Amino acid sequence: MAKNHGSQIKDDKLYEDLRRDGASKEKAARIANARANGSLDHRSTRLEDRSKASLYDEAKSIGIDGRSKMSKAQLIEAIRKN
């Protein structure tokens, strides 16, 4: 059973799993809360259908370093890892 992390964390088990996998507290909380309220975006399954410019913009918002020199395939891989 997952430890109760207070009212600010909506999915304690997912939060703990993400933290165990190395996610920061802030990132784990955002993902756990987004999944709990149903707003988690599932774009990662169709990244190949998006333009390189769109992938670049997402990589920029995530904060991926070296994105300007990446190919479309490299951008997809980097986004999926983050």
A tleap script that builds the chain and sets N, CA, C and O, in Angstrom:
source leaprc.protein.ff14SB
mol = sequence {
  NMET ALA LYS ASN HIE GLY SER GLN ILE LYS
  ASP ASP LYS LEU TYR GLU ASP LEU ARG ARG
  ASP GLY ALA SER LYS GLU LYS ALA ALA ARG
  ILE ALA ASN ALA ARG ALA ASN GLY SER LEU
  ASP HIE ARG SER THR ARG LEU GLU ASP ARG
  SER LYS ALA SER LEU TYR ASP GLU ALA LYS
  SER ILE GLY ILE ASP GLY ARG SER LYS MET
  SER LYS ALA GLN LEU ILE GLU ALA ILE ARG
  LYS CASN
}
set mol.1.N position { 0.842 -1.183 0.000 }
set mol.1.CA position { 0.000 0.000 0.000 }
set mol.1.C position { 0.885 1.243 0.000 }
set mol.1.O position { 1.877 1.325 0.725 }
set mol.2.N position { 0.505 2.192 -0.819 }
set mol.2.CA position { 1.278 3.422 -0.954 }
set mol.2.C position { 1.094 4.319 0.271 }
set mol.2.O position { 0.014 4.396 0.856 }
set mol.3.N position { 2.163 4.980 0.628 }
set mol.3.CA position { 2.138 5.939 1.731 }
set mol.3.C position { 1.299 7.145 1.316 }
set mol.3.O position { 1.318 7.539 0.150 }
set mol.4.N position { 0.575 7.727 2.246 }
set mol.4.CA position { -0.226 8.919 1.979 }
set mol.4.C position { 0.701 10.131 1.979 }
set mol.4.O position { 1.338 10.437 2.987 }
set mol.5.N position { 0.769 10.817 0.838 }
set mol.5.CA position { 1.652 11.975 0.706 }
set mol.5.C position { 0.903 13.294 0.883 }
set mol.5.O position { 1.391 14.346 0.471 }
set mol.6.N position { -0.248 13.242 1.478 }
set mol.6.CA position { -1.023 14.449 1.735 }
set mol.6.C position { -2.028 14.723 0.637 }
set mol.6.O position { -2.086 14.015 -0.368 }
set mol.7.N position { -2.812 15.752 0.845 }
set mol.7.CA position { -3.905 16.062 -0.077 }
set mol.7.C position { -3.417 16.631 -1.407 }
set mol.7.O position { -4.177 16.658 -2.375 }
set mol.8.N position { -2.179 17.082 -1.473 }
set mol.8.CA position { -1.684 17.659 -2.723 }
set mol.8.C position { -1.296 16.605 -3.752 }
set mol.8.O position { -1.238 16.912 -4.943 }
set mol.9.N position { -1.029 15.379 -3.330 }
set mol.9.CA position { -0.698 14.285 -4.249 }
set mol.9.C position { -1.958 13.424 -4.392 }
set mol.9.O position { -2.440 12.830 -3.428 }
set mol.10.N position { -2.474 13.375 -5.626 }
set mol.10.CA position { -3.755 12.696 -5.860 }
set mol.10.C position { -3.605 11.201 -6.124 }
set mol.10.O position { -4.556 10.449 -5.911 }
set mol.11.N position { -2.436 10.750 -6.582 }
set mol.11.CA position { -2.199 9.331 -6.859 }
set mol.11.C position { -0.878 8.943 -6.200 }
set mol.11.O position { 0.188 9.036 -6.810 }
set mol.12.N position { -0.967 8.506 -4.946 }
set mol.12.CA position { 0.232 8.233 -4.154 }
set mol.12.C position { 1.093 7.119 -4.741 }
set mol.12.O position { 2.319 7.227 -4.736 }
set mol.13.N position { 0.474 6.050 -5.248 }
set mol.13.CA position { 1.246 4.935 -5.791 }
set mol.13.C position { 2.041 5.362 -7.016 }
set mol.13.O position { 3.228 5.053 -7.118 }
set mol.14.N position { 1.410 6.063 -7.942 }
set mol.14.CA position { 2.120 6.534 -9.129 }
set mol.14.C position { 3.236 7.494 -8.739 }
set mol.14.O position { 4.331 7.437 -9.297 }
set mol.15.N position { 2.960 8.374 -7.782 }
set mol.15.CA position { 3.975 9.307 -7.289 }
set mol.15.C position { 5.202 8.545 -6.786 }
set mol.15.O position { 6.331 8.876 -7.146 }
set mol.16.N position { 4.981 7.535 -5.963 }
set mol.16.CA position { 6.090 6.752 -5.420 }
set mol.16.C position { 6.843 6.011 -6.526 }
set mol.16.O position { 8.072 5.947 -6.493 }
set mol.17.N position { 6.132 5.453 -7.496 }
set mol.17.CA position { 6.776 4.759 -8.607 }
set mol.17.C position { 7.658 5.704 -9.408 }
set mol.17.O position { 8.780 5.351 -9.771 }
set mol.18.N position { 7.157 6.900 -9.686 }
set mol.18.CA position { 7.931 7.884 -10.436 }
set mol.18.C position { 9.167 8.333 -9.662 }
set mol.18.O position { 10.243 8.485 -10.241 }
set mol.19.N position { 9.016 8.544 -8.372 }
set mol.19.CA position { 10.158 8.937 -7.530 }
set mol.19.C position { 11.200 7.824 -7.509 }
set mol.19.O position { 12.400 8.092 -7.579 }
set mol.20.N position { 10.744 6.575 -7.411 }
set mol.20.CA position { 11.651 5.436 -7.405 }
set mol.20.C position { 12.426 5.354 -8.731 }
set mol.20.O position { 13.582 4.931 -8.755 }
set mol.21.N position { 11.782 5.761 -9.823 }
set mol.21.CA position { 12.418 5.743 -11.138 }
set mol.21.C position { 13.314 6.966 -11.379 }
set mol.21.O position { 13.929 7.081 -12.439 }
set mol.22.N position { 13.391 7.870 -10.409 }
set mol.22.CA position { 14.311 8.986 -10.508 }
set mol.22.C position { 13.699 10.338 -10.829 }
set mol.22.O position { 14.434 11.315 -10.980 }
set mol.23.N position { 12.389 10.428 -10.937 }
set mol.23.CA position { 11.741 11.713 -11.221 }
set mol.23.C position { 11.848 12.623 -9.996 }
set mol.23.O position { 11.840 12.155 -8.858 }
set mol.24.N position { 11.945 13.915 -10.248 }
set mol.24.CA position { 11.984 14.869 -9.137 }
set mol.24.C position { 10.627 14.866 -8.436 }
set mol.24.O position { 9.639 14.373 -8.981 }
set mol.25.N position { 10.587 15.413 -7.240 }
set mol.25.CA position { 9.324 15.482 -6.509 }
set mol.25.C position { 8.280 16.275 -7.286 }
set mol.25.O position { 7.112 15.891 -7.347 }
set mol.26.N position { 8.715 17.389 -7.881 }
set mol.26.CA position { 7.790 18.240 -8.630 }
set mol.26.C position { 7.241 17.526 -9.864 }
set mol.26.O position { 6.036 17.554 -10.115 }
set mol.27.N position { 8.113 16.893 -10.624 }
set mol.27.CA position { 7.677 16.192 -11.839 }
set mol.27.C position { 6.761 15.023 -11.487 }
set mol.27.O position { 5.736 14.820 -12.138 }
set mol.28.N position { 7.119 14.264 -10.472 }
set mol.28.CA position { 6.297 13.127 -10.047 }
set mol.28.C position { 4.917 13.602 -9.595 }
set mol.28.O position { 3.910 12.967 -9.907 }
set mol.29.N position { 4.869 14.699 -8.875 }
set mol.29.CA position { 3.583 15.225 -8.407 }
set mol.29.C position { 2.725 15.688 -9.578 }
set mol.29.O position { 1.525 15.416 -9.614 }
set mol.30.N position { 3.338 16.394 -10.548 }
set mol.30.CA position { 2.569 16.874 -11.711 }
set mol.30.C position { 1.983 15.713 -12.499 }
set mol.30.O position { 0.815 15.750 -12.888 }
set mol.31.N position { 2.792 14.678 -12.738 }
set mol.31.CA position { 2.319 13.537 -13.514 }
set mol.31.C position { 1.242 12.775 -12.753 }
set mol.31.O position { 0.209 12.427 -13.325 }
set mol.32.N position { 1.471 12.515 -11.479 }
set mol.32.CA position { 0.501 11.767 -10.675 }
set mol.32.C position { -0.831 12.510 -10.587 }
set mol.32.O position { -1.893 11.896 -10.689 }
set mol.33.N position { -0.777 13.809 -10.401 }
set mol.33.CA position { -2.009 14.593 -10.291 }
set mol.33.C position { -2.722 14.701 -11.643 }
set mol.33.O position { -3.951 14.667 -11.698 }
set mol.34.N position { -1.968 14.828 -12.720 }
set mol.34.CA position { -2.582 14.910 -14.056 }
set mol.34.C position { -3.278 13.599 -14.394 }
set mol.34.O position { -4.390 13.611 -14.922 }
set mol.35.N position { -2.645 12.478 -14.101 }
set mol.35.CA position { -3.280 11.192 -14.381 }
set mol.35.C position { -4.522 11.011 -13.510 }
set mol.35.O position { -5.535 10.490 -13.978 }
set mol.36.N position { -4.453 11.432 -12.258 }
set mol.36.CA position { -5.587 11.263 -11.346 }
set mol.36.C position { -6.798 12.075 -11.792 }
set mol.36.O position { -7.931 11.626 -11.620 }
set mol.37.N position { -6.584 13.263 -12.361 }
set mol.37.CA position { -7.744 14.068 -12.767 }
set mol.37.C position { -8.095 13.895 -14.242 }
set mol.37.O position { -8.994 14.562 -14.755 }
set mol.38.N position { -7.375 12.987 -14.929 }
set mol.38.CA position { -7.723 12.663 -16.307 }
set mol.38.C position { -7.205 13.626 -17.352 }
set mol.38.O position { -7.630 13.559 -18.505 }
set mol.39.N position { -6.308 14.514 -16.991 }
set mol.39.CA position { -5.824 15.494 -17.957 }
set mol.39.C position { -4.454 15.147 -18.525 }
set mol.39.O position { -3.859 15.952 -19.242 }
set mol.40.N position { -3.950 13.959 -18.214 }
set mol.40.CA position { -2.645 13.566 -18.734 }
set mol.40.C position { -2.744 13.396 -20.238 }
set mol.40.O position { -3.580 12.640 -20.733 }
set mol.41.N position { -1.887 14.104 -20.962 }
set mol.41.CA position { -1.901 14.088 -22.427 }
set mol.41.C position { -1.178 12.836 -22.918 }
set mol.41.O position { -0.065 12.548 -22.477 }
set mol.42.N position { -1.793 12.105 -23.811 }
set mol.42.CA position { -1.241 10.850 -24.303 }
set mol.42.C position { -0.672 10.998 -25.706 }
set mol.42.O position { -0.844 10.102 -26.531 }
set mol.43.N position { -0.005 12.096 -25.994 }
set mol.43.CA position { 0.548 12.353 -27.315 }
set mol.43.C position { 1.698 11.425 -27.674 }
set mol.43.O position { 2.008 11.272 -28.856 }
set mol.44.N position { 2.330 10.808 -26.705 }
set mol.44.CA position { 3.523 10.022 -26.994 }
set mol.44.C position { 3.254 8.844 -27.918 }
set mol.44.O position { 4.186 8.337 -28.542 }
set mol.45.N position { 2.025 8.398 -28.024 }
set mol.45.CA position { 1.729 7.267 -28.901 }
set mol.45.C position { 1.679 7.673 -30.362 }
set mol.45.O position { 1.743 6.806 -31.235 }
set mol.46.N position { 1.567 8.973 -30.663 }
set mol.46.CA position { 1.481 9.421 -32.043 }
set mol.46.C position { 2.530 10.471 -32.384 }
set mol.46.O position { 2.281 11.344 -33.216 }
set mol.47.N position { 3.668 10.399 -31.771 }
set mol.47.CA position { 4.706 11.395 -32.027 }
set mol.47.C position { 5.166 11.357 -33.476 }
set mol.47.O position { 5.515 12.393 -34.042 }
set mol.48.N position { 5.170 10.183 -34.077 }
set mol.48.CA position { 5.622 10.050 -35.465 }
set mol.48.C position { 4.738 10.816 -36.444 }
set mol.48.O position { 5.188 11.180 -37.531 }
set mol.49.N position { 3.495 11.060 -36.070 }
set mol.49.CA position { 2.557 11.772 -36.941 }
set mol.49.C position { 2.714 13.291 -36.869 }
set mol.49.O position { 2.125 14.012 -37.674 }
set mol.50.N position { 3.494 13.776 -35.921 }
set mol.50.CA position { 3.638 15.218 -35.740 }
set mol.50.C position { 4.816 15.759 -36.545 }
set mol.50.O position { 5.730 15.013 -36.896 }
set mol.51.N position { 4.789 17.037 -36.831 }
set mol.51.CA position { 5.874 17.669 -37.590 }
set mol.51.C position { 7.102 17.836 -36.694 }
set mol.51.O position { 7.012 17.816 -35.467 }
set mol.52.N position { 8.241 18.000 -37.347 }
set mol.52.CA position { 9.472 18.224 -36.598 }
set mol.52.C position { 9.379 19.514 -35.787 }
set mol.52.O position { 9.876 19.582 -34.663 }
set mol.53.N position { 8.740 20.540 -36.360 }
set mol.53.CA position { 8.579 21.814 -35.649 }
set mol.53.C position { 7.758 21.635 -34.378 }
set mol.53.O position { 8.074 22.216 -33.340 }
set mol.54.N position { 6.709 20.834 -34.463 }
set mol.54.CA position { 5.871 20.567 -33.300 }
set mol.54.C position { 6.660 19.814 -32.229 }
set mol.54.O position { 6.568 20.121 -31.040 }
set mol.55.N position { 7.431 18.831 -32.667 }
set mol.55.CA position { 8.263 18.072 -31.732 }
set mol.55.C position { 9.319 18.969 -31.090 }
set mol.55.O position { 9.604 18.854 -29.899 }
set mol.56.N position { 9.895 19.866 -31.896 }
set mol.56.CA position { 10.890 20.805 -31.381 }
set mol.56.C position { 10.270 21.688 -30.294 }
set mol.56.O position { 10.878 21.908 -29.247 }
set mol.57.N position { 9.060 22.191 -30.550 }
set mol.57.CA position { 8.391 23.046 -29.566 }
set mol.57.C position { 8.135 22.297 -28.263 }
set mol.57.O position { 8.303 22.853 -27.178 }
set mol.58.N position { 7.728 21.030 -28.373 }
set mol.58.CA position { 7.500 20.247 -27.161 }
set mol.58.C position { 8.818 20.001 -26.434 }
set mol.58.O position { 8.877 20.108 -25.209 }
set mol.59.N position { 9.868 19.677 -27.169 }
set mol.59.CA position { 11.185 19.462 -26.561 }
set mol.59.C position { 11.656 20.726 -25.850 }
set mol.59.O position { 12.262 20.658 -24.781 }
set mol.60.N position { 11.373 21.872 -26.450 }
set mol.60.CA position { 11.745 23.147 -25.840 }
set mol.60.C position { 10.988 23.350 -24.530 }
set mol.60.O position { 11.572 23.773 -23.533 }
set mol.61.N position { 9.674 23.047 -24.532 }
set mol.61.CA position { 8.876 23.234 -23.316 }
set mol.61.C position { 9.302 22.272 -22.209 }
set mol.61.O position { 9.193 22.598 -21.027 }
set mol.62.N position { 9.784 21.094 -22.587 }
set mol.62.CA position { 10.263 20.123 -21.600 }
set mol.62.C position { 11.632 20.525 -21.074 }
set mol.62.O position { 11.976 20.236 -19.929 }
set mol.63.N position { 12.415 21.199 -21.926 }
set mol.63.CA position { 13.755 21.624 -21.522 }
set mol.63.C position { 14.843 20.665 -21.979 }
set mol.63.O position { 15.851 20.506 -21.290 }
set mol.64.N position { 14.657 20.024 -23.126 }
set mol.64.CA position { 15.632 19.072 -23.641 }
set mol.64.C position { 16.798 19.842 -24.275 }
set mol.64.O position { 16.601 20.659 -25.174 }
set mol.65.N position { 17.996 19.571 -23.795 }
set mol.65.CA position { 19.196 20.223 -24.322 }
set mol.65.C position { 19.590 19.611 -25.656 }
set mol.65.O position { 19.387 18.418 -25.877 }
set mol.66.N position { 20.153 20.421 -26.547 }
set mol.66.CA position { 20.643 19.954 -27.832 }
set mol.66.C position { 19.571 19.711 -28.865 }
set mol.66.O position { 19.842 19.111 -29.906 }
set mol.67.N position { 18.367 20.161 -28.605 }
set mol.67.CA position { 17.232 19.871 -29.493 }
set mol.67.C position { 17.383 20.483 -30.880 }
set mol.67.O position { 16.856 19.940 -31.851 }
set mol.68.N position { 18.089 21.596 -30.990 }
set mol.68.CA position { 18.213 22.252 -32.292 }
set mol.68.C position { 19.034 21.428 -33.276 }
set mol.68.O position { 18.907 21.609 -34.487 }
set mol.69.N position { 19.859 20.542 -32.783 }
set mol.69.CA position { 20.695 19.710 -33.654 }
set mol.69.C position { 20.110 18.317 -33.858 }
set mol.69.O position { 20.712 17.492 -34.544 }
set mol.70.N position { 18.949 18.043 -33.274 }
set mol.70.CA position { 18.363 16.703 -33.350 }
set mol.70.C position { 17.514 16.516 -34.597 }
set mol.70.O position { 16.879 17.451 -35.084 }
set mol.71.N position { 17.517 15.289 -35.101 }
set mol.71.CA position { 16.612 14.913 -36.194 }
set mol.71.C position { 15.230 14.650 -35.593 }
set mol.71.O position { 15.067 14.638 -34.373 }
set mol.72.N position { 14.252 14.443 -36.449 }
set mol.72.CA position { 12.897 14.149 -35.975 }
set mol.72.C position { 12.906 12.887 -35.107 }
set mol.72.O position { 12.283 12.855 -34.046 }
set mol.73.N position { 13.606 11.860 -35.557 }
set mol.73.CA position { 13.672 10.603 -34.794 }
set mol.73.C position { 14.330 10.818 -33.429 }
set mol.73.O position { 13.895 10.241 -32.433 }
set mol.74.N position { 15.372 11.645 -33.382 }
set mol.74.CA position { 16.041 11.922 -32.117 }
set mol.74.C position { 15.149 12.725 -31.183 }
set mol.74.O position { 15.157 12.499 -29.973 }
set mol.75.N position { 14.382 13.657 -31.730 }
set mol.75.CA position { 13.441 14.426 -30.915 }
set mol.75.C position { 12.390 13.497 -30.304 }
set mol.75.O position { 12.069 13.608 -29.120 }
set mol.76.N position { 11.862 12.589 -31.110 }
set mol.76.CA position { 10.860 11.632 -30.611 }
set mol.76.C position { 11.422 10.825 -29.466 }
set mol.76.O position { 10.773 10.666 -28.432 }
set mol.77.N position { 12.637 10.310 -29.646 }
set mol.77.CA position { 13.267 9.505 -28.606 }
set mol.77.C position { 13.484 10.322 -27.324 }
set mol.77.O position { 13.225 9.838 -26.223 }
set mol.78.N position { 13.957 11.553 -27.477 }
set mol.78.CA position { 14.214 12.401 -26.312 }
set mol.78.C position { 12.925 12.746 -25.579 }
set mol.78.O position { 12.902 12.762 -24.348 }
set mol.79.N position { 11.856 13.020 -26.312 }
set mol.79.CA position { 10.575 13.331 -25.678 }
set mol.79.C position { 10.040 12.128 -24.926 }
set mol.79.O position { 9.513 12.269 -23.822 }
set mol.80.N position { 10.168 10.960 -25.507 }
set mol.80.CA position { 9.668 9.752 -24.842 }
set mol.80.C position { 10.436 9.445 -23.568 }
set mol.80.O position { 9.878 8.858 -22.641 }
set mol.81.N position { 11.683 9.823 -23.506 }
set mol.81.CA position { 12.505 9.563 -22.307 }
set mol.81.C position { 12.201 10.547 -21.182 }
set mol.81.O position { 12.570 10.306 -20.033 }
set mol.82.N position { 11.530 11.657 -21.503 }
set mol.82.CA position { 11.254 12.679 -20.487 }
set mol.82.C position { 9.843 12.684 -20.058 }
set mol.82.O position { 9.459 13.487 -19.208 }
savepdb mol mol.pdb
quit
